[in-house]
């Protein structure tokens, strides 16, 4: 997988330190917080199971680089499933059902085109996940749990980095995509805010970590906005946009998403591979094997 080595923490458009939130020493502690952590890990478990969607994008990959990445990502996501099962075992808890909004963001809101996928699911969606991973690493006292999350973070950073870079590339090639992707991103941000408002039904709002939820939510949304700007999707601060314009963008993005969902198009890699940059390379002299 050498060709995907250019994606990772060092290439993230928003660095880890920019994504971190200071919880002021607040901690999740075991065994006190066993049930709360079980609910949190159950949401991640569902998200990792959606790694099966990598198969959808492997089938529709626009080039060999993307296909190779999705093939590797699917293996990583399935490995994460087992990691979260082991974390639940460590807590002595069974998995809980995923919240409907988690299901919506992870599955129902699945991209209808490759740029939608890289922007919404990888850069933005896994960007949300990455911020929560960082937050858990900073607040969970249990060393064994933190080690598992740190290992998963390395791969999540690669996924976000791929999404950021491929979205930025798509916008550079087709600037007209920006309004649609921005509109869908606004829908995703609204859904994340709605999810945060419902979390206290499942987690103790008076908990020392949970008391930071409103400020952490604002930090998360600010980071998402920063990522959108650095990818070229957003050209001005959201605070300077009227609600009418935001609603119009959200409506347009949702309409285009629905049209693409109902009328999928595009050629498969098996139709285009001969023109792929990895195939169209200089021919070496006869008998000379190029470096791999």
SULMOMO-V15291 format. One line per field, one symbol per residue. ss: DSSP state (H for helix, E for strand, C for the rest). burial: b if it has 16 or more other C-alpha atoms within 10 Angstrom, else e. A space follows every 10 residues. Layout:
BEGIN
ss: ???
burial: ???
END
This chain:
BEGIN
ss: CHHHCCCCHH HCCCCHHHHC CCCCCCCECC CCCHHHHHHH HHHHHHHHHH HHHHHHHHHC CCCHHHHHHH HHHHHHHHHH HHHHHHHHHH HCCCCCCCCH HHHHHHHHCC CCCHHHHHHH HHHHHHHHHH HHHHHHHHHE CCHHHHHHHH HHHHHHHHHH HHHHHHHHHH HHHCCCHHHH HHHHHHHHHH HHHHHHHHHC CCCCCCCCCH HHHHHHHHHH HHHHHHHHHH HCCCCCCHHH CCHHHHHHHH HHHHHHHHHH HHCCCCCCHH HHHHHCCCCC CCCCCCCCCC CC
burial: eeeeeebbbe bbbbeeeebb bebeebbbee eebbbebbbb bbbbbbbbbb beebeebbeb bbbbebbbbb bebbebbbeb bebbbebbee bebebeebbe bbbebbeebb bbbbbbbbbb bbbbbbbbbb bbbbbbbbbb eeeebbebbe ebbebbbbbb bbbbbbbbeb beeeeebbbb bbbbbbbbbe bbeebbeeee eebeeeeebb ebbeebbebb bebbbbbbbb bbbbeeeeee eeeeebeebb bbbbebbeee eeeeeeeebe eeeeeeeeee eeeeeeeeee ee
END
